[in-house]
């Protein structure tokens, strides 16, 4: 285990301090909690309360996590617990807190520039380098501080992190595979597009007589978009898909160095984001490949994360930058997030609320298990009131897919795992050009629902988010009741657009 190295100043104080000061020094000499010990606290909180928040734990745990995470502390501030949007008042608070932290940390104004890591211009969040336990204790007591979080802390370490990424490199995570589709998993419609079996299970093709998503922009916040799949790039307008646009952005910094601002670009380096964009909006053409739910909707993609498990500091930052940017776009109606975390991330929570307050429908994955996440229920941010949580079920039955999470927060379900003996998932475009693949989990269920929302909104362009969501609920199996695990259930999309 690592131990705290005391400064010469503190060592000097040890010889002349009072009893109270001796206690403080003894606390500073405590060994850091190991990552395993911190993770056990996180797991216990999630299992017993459904969530974990750093601000609700003790100073030593937060300090240990900060030390394990490059000494980066996120400070959410404001005039009240709900004051997350920037204002003149909160700007003053930000400056006051920076000064306070610098004083405790022993930094002067000249050196502050290297310690102030990141400031969000839309929400009340700042990242600073913090080494002192006293800083954490002071901030926890400060009424101007809404929360603090060890921004650089990862629940995975070394080989565990590599294993976690490997586990999620499956039908619901990263992967560059292509698959030949079984003929029973699709049917062909004019002018030569393949309709996934799951679309028929929800009456999506029948709904196309009423709406194809035209005029609605769907945003996919994920791992980006493959530059090699031309049907999601230069041929996005092709066949029956026309008069629409695709835009690509990148807010993810691919670096082990937390201080880096070297954005990694817009291109998908995982495969997951391409699959999600495909199932929501892939064109309907004559290339004998899977079509998307809203094949005439506009698409905006963000490379905001590295893979589906939001754990890295730059992923958290990437998501909040993407969501606040999308919140400010009047053309974006639906935001699809097939990514998540087992517990709350304050800055992401703020960014979700920022976009929600601007009328966006934010659809989030209820959770897809890896060997590290089998004990989680509905994950963050899907359990937030501001998101629409979706999970996957098996064909023709209310039984969750083999790796899907369920719970009271779930709003809708999508049939995405076959029960015909194959266990096949949903056909989508592959990462590679003119190739297809299968994807599953709550991820594909989320992106499918994003496409469905675009169909409904396109049919009723003047409706608010609440009106569109209510129509989707009314068209689902369990409405007006809500199932304890599956929400309102599967949506009959034909009914939703009529």
TAZINOR-V685886 format. One record per residue. N is the residue number from 1. OMEGA is omega in whole degrees, 0 to 359 (none if undefined). Layout:
n->N omega->OMEGA
n->N omega->OMEGA
This chain:
n->1 omega->177
n->2 omega->175
n->3 omega->177
n->4 omega->177
n->5 omega->183
n->6 omega->177
n->7 omega->178
n->8 omega->179
n->9 omega->181
n->10 omega->179
n->11 omega->178
n->12 omega->181
n->13 omega->184
n->14 omega->184
n->15 omega->184
n->16 omega->186
n->17 omega->175
n->18 omega->179
n->19 omega->179
n->20 omega->179
n->21 omega->178
n->22 omega->179
n->23 omega->180
n->24 omega->180
n->25 omega->179
n->26 omega->178
n->27 omega->180
n->28 omega->179
n->29 omega->180
n->30 omega->176
n->31 omega->174
n->32 omega->168
n->33 omega->178
n->34 omega->176
n->35 omega->179
n->36 omega->180
n->37 omega->178
n->38 omega->180
n->39 omega->178
n->40 omega->177
n->41 omega->178
n->42 omega->182
n->43 omega->180
n->44 omega->180
n->45 omega->181
n->46 omega->181
n->47 omega->185
n->48 omega->183
n->49 omega->182
n->50 omega->181
n->51 omega->173
n->52 omega->176
n->53 omega->183
n->54 omega->183
n->55 omega->181
n->56 omega->179
n->57 omega->187
n->58 omega->184
n->59 omega->184
n->60 omega->179
n->61 omega->179
n->62 omega->181
n->63 omega->179
n->64 omega->180
n->65 omega->177
n->66 omega->179
n->67 omega->177
n->68 omega->186
n->69 omega->175
n->70 omega->178
n->71 omega->178
n->72 omega->178
n->73 omega->173
n->74 omega->179
n->75 omega->172
n->76 omega->187
n->77 omega->179
n->78 omega->181
n->79 omega->178
n->80 omega->181
n->81 omega->182
n->82 omega->182
n->83 omega->184
n->84 omega->181
n->85 omega->183
n->86 omega->178
n->87 omega->179
n->88 omega->179
n->89 omega->182
n->90 omega->175
n->91 omega->178
n->92 omega->179
n->93 omega->179
n->94 omega->180
n->95 omega->180
n->96 omega->181
n->97 omega->176
n->98 omega->179
n->99 omega->180
n->100 omega->181
n->101 omega->180
n->102 omega->179
n->103 omega->181
n->104 omega->182
n->105 omega->178
n->106 omega->179
n->107 omega->174
n->108 omega->183
n->109 omega->182
n->110 omega->182
n->111 omega->188
n->112 omega->185
n->113 omega->181
n->114 omega->183
n->115 omega->178
n->116 omega->192
n->117 omega->188
n->118 omega->175
n->119 omega->176
n->120 omega->184
n->121 omega->184
n->122 omega->181
n->123 omega->187
n->124 omega->182
n->125 omega->175
n->126 omega->175
n->127 omega->179
n->128 omega->174
n->129 omega->183
n->130 omega->178
n->131 omega->188
n->132 omega->175
n->133 omega->179
n->134 omega->179
n->135 omega->181
n->136 omega->180
n->137 omega->180
n->138 omega->182
n->139 omega->179
n->140 omega->182
n->141 omega->186
n->142 omega->182
n->143 omega->178
n->144 omega->183
n->145 omega->179
n->146 omega->177
n->147 omega->168
n->148 omega->181
n->149 omega->175
n->150 omega->191
n->151 omega->184
n->152 omega->183
n->153 omega->176
n->154 omega->178
n->155 omega->178
n->156 omega->179
n->157 omega->173
n->158 omega->182
n->159 omega->178
n->160 omega->180
n->161 omega->178
n->162 omega->180
n->163 omega->179
n->164 omega->179
n->165 omega->178
n->166 omega->180
n->167 omega->182
n->168 omega->176
n->169 omega->183
n->170 omega->181
n->171 omega->181
n->172 omega->180
n->173 omega->181
n->174 omega->177
n->175 omega->182
n->176 omega->186
n->177 omega->171
n->178 omega->183
n->179 omega->170
n->180 omega->184
n->181 omega->174
n->182 omega->187
n->183 omega->180
n->184 omega->182
n->185 omega->178
n->186 omega->167
n->187 omega->185
n->188 omega->176
n->189 omega->180
n->190 omega->2
n->191 omega->180
n->192 omega->180
n->193 omega->180
n->194 omega->179
n->195 omega->179
n->196 omega->181
n->197 omega->183
n->198 omega->179
n->199 omega->178
n->200 omega->179
n->201 omega->180
n->202 omega->179
n->203 omega->180
n->204 omega->180
n->205 omega->178
n->206 omega->180
n->207 omega->182
n->208 omega->175
n->209 omega->182
n->210 omega->184
n->211 omega->176
n->212 omega->179
n->213 omega->184
n->214 omega->177
n->215 omega->180
n->216 omega->177
n->217 omega->177
n->218 omega->176
n->219 omega->178
n->220 omega->178
n->221 omega->191
n->222 omega->184
n->223 omega->178
n->224 omega->183
n->225 omega->181
n->226 omega->176
n->227 omega->185
n->228 omega->179
n->229 omega->189
n->230 omega->180
n->231 omega->175
n->232 omega->180
n->233 omega->187
n->234 omega->179
n->235 omega->177
n->236 omega->171
n->237 omega->183
n->238 omega->179
n->239 omega->180
n->240 omega->179
n->241 omega->184
n->242 omega->175
n->243 omega->181
n->244 omega->185
n->245 omega->171
n->246 omega->179
n->247 omega->184
n->248 omega->180
n->249 omega->178
n->250 omega->178
n->251 omega->182
n->252 omega->174
n->253 omega->182
n->254 omega->183
n->255 omega->173
n->256 omega->183
n->257 omega->186
n->258 omega->184
n->259 omega->183
n->260 omega->173
n->261 omega->183
n->262 omega->183
n->263 omega->191
n->264 omega->178
n->265 omega->189
n->266 omega->189
n->267 omega->178
n->268 omega->176
n->269 omega->183
n->270 omega->182
n->271 omega->185
n->272 omega->181
n->273 omega->178
n->274 omega->179
n->275 omega->182
n->276 omega->177
n->277 omega->180
n->278 omega->184
n->279 omega->180
n->280 omega->193
n->281 omega->183
n->282 omega->184
n->283 omega->175
n->284 omega->184
n->285 omega->185
n->286 omega->185
n->287 omega->178
n->288 omega->177
n->289 omega->183
n->290 omega->177
n->291 omega->177
n->292 omega->182
n->293 omega->181
n->294 omega->190
n->295 omega->173
n->296 omega->178
n->297 omega->171
n->298 omega->183
n->299 omega->170
n->300 omega->178
n->301 omega->175
n->302 omega->166
n->303 omega->184
n->304 omega->184
n->305 omega->178
n->306 omega->175
n->307 omega->194
n->308 omega->181
n->309 omega->183
n->310 omega->186
n->311 omega->183
n->312 omega->179
n->313 omega->183
n->314 omega->174
n->315 omega->179
n->316 omega->178
n->317 omega->181
n->318 omega->180
n->319 omega->183
n->320 omega->177
n->321 omega->180
n->322 omega->184
n->323 omega->179
n->324 omega->176
n->325 omega->179
n->326 omega->178
n->327 omega->182
n->328 omega->180
n->329 omega->182
n->330 omega->183
n->331 omega->182
n->332 omega->179
n->333 omega->188
n->334 omega->176
n->335 omega->181
n->336 omega->181
n->337 omega->178
n->338 omega->183
n->339 omega->179
n->340 omega->182
n->341 omega->178
n->342 omega->179
n->343 omega->189
n->344 omega->171
n->345 omega->189
n->346 omega->183
n->347 omega->177
n->348 omega->177
n->349 omega->177
n->350 omega->183
n->351 omega->175
n->352 omega->180
n->353 omega->178
n->354 omega->179
n->355 omega->179
n->356 omega->180
n->357 omega->178
n->358 omega->170
n->359 omega->182
n->360 omega->171
n->361 omega->184
n->362 omega->183
n->363 omega->189
n->364 omega->181
n->365 omega->179
n->366 omega->177
n->367 omega->176
n->368 omega->190
n->369 omega->160
n->370 omega->179
n->371 omega->180
n->372 omega->187
n->373 omega->183
n->374 omega->183
n->375 omega->181
n->376 omega->169
n->377 omega->176
n->378 omega->188
n->379 omega->175
n->380 omega->4
n->381 omega->186
n->382 omega->182
n->383 omega->179
n->384 omega->177
n->385 omega->183
n->386 omega->179
n->387 omega->175
n->388 omega->185
n->389 omega->183
n->390 omega->174
n->391 omega->183
n->392 omega->176
n->393 omega->180
n->394 omega->183
n->395 omega->172
n->396 omega->182
n->397 omega->175
n->398 omega->176
n->399 omega->186
n->400 omega->178
n->401 omega->188
n->402 omega->183
n->403 omega->186
n->404 omega->177
n->405 omega->177
n->406 omega->179
n->407 omega->185
n->408 omega->181
n->409 omega->183
n->410 omega->180
n->411 omega->182
n->412 omega->174
n->413 omega->176
n->414 omega->176
n->415 omega->184
n->416 omega->177
n->417 omega->185
n->418 omega->177
n->419 omega->181
n->420 omega->179
n->421 omega->182
n->422 omega->187
n->423 omega->180
n->424 omega->182
n->425 omega->187
n->426 omega->176
n->427 omega->178
n->428 omega->171
n->429 omega->177
n->430 omega->173
n->431 omega->185
n->432 omega->185
n->433 omega->175
n->434 omega->178
n->435 omega->181
n->436 omega->180
n->437 omega->173
n->438 omega->173
n->439 omega->183
n->440 omega->180
n->441 omega->178
n->442 omega->178
n->443 omega->182
n->444 omega->176
n->445 omega->180
n->446 omega->181
n->447 omega->176
n->448 omega->180
n->449 omega->176
n->450 omega->176
n->451 omega->179
n->452 omega->178
n->453 omega->178
n->454 omega->177
n->455 omega->181
n->456 omega->182
n->457 omega->177
n->458 omega->178
n->459 omega->182
n->460 omega->188
n->461 omega->180
n->462 omega->182
n->463 omega->173
n->464 omega->176
n->465 omega->182
n->466 omega->179
n->467 omega->178
n->468 omega->181
n->469 omega->179
n->470 omega->177
n->471 omega->177
n->472 omega->178
n->473 omega->182
n->474 omega->182
n->475 omega->183
n->476 omega->191
n->477 omega->190
n->478 omega->183
n->479 omega->11
n->480 omega->178
n->481 omega->179
n->482 omega->180
n->483 omega->184
n->484 omega->181
n->485 omega->189
n->486 omega->177
n->487 omega->178
n->488 omega->174
n->489 omega->183
n->490 omega->180
n->491 omega->169
n->492 omega->190
n->493 omega->176
n->494 omega->178
n->495 omega->184
n->496 omega->183
n->497 omega->180
n->498 omega->none
